[in-house]
Amino acid sequence: MDNVHAWIEWLAKLLEIAGVGIILGGVGLASVTYVREGLGGKGWRDAYERYRANLGRGILLGLELLVGADIIGTITAPLTFESVGLLAIIVLIRTFLSFSLETEIEGCWPWQRRGAGSRSDTAPR
């Protein structure tokens, strides 16, 4: 049983490293793309808007992996009210960050996204 816990902890650490790597990779890739588009004649203003969206997507994906790693890591730790409460706070903060980033990227609230642009949403009932 100890081997299983050690293996799961190792997987959680690997997932954390992947999350951080994705965030760092997303920042690097978005930055390179921003400079390339800005210098390439597409205009710095348009490049900046895409840069912000690409940064947000990288951070969002990394945060999702970090939340998963926290959940997996908590499974292997002895469950106490303190550890579960700490996990809940971490998940709430990261979920709020994810929600905020997604709203910023999409430019509208999640409940406004569903039928954006469809005729059935604008037709009177």
Helices and strands as residue ranges (DSSP letters): H 2-39, H 44-76, H 81-106, H 110-113, H 119-122
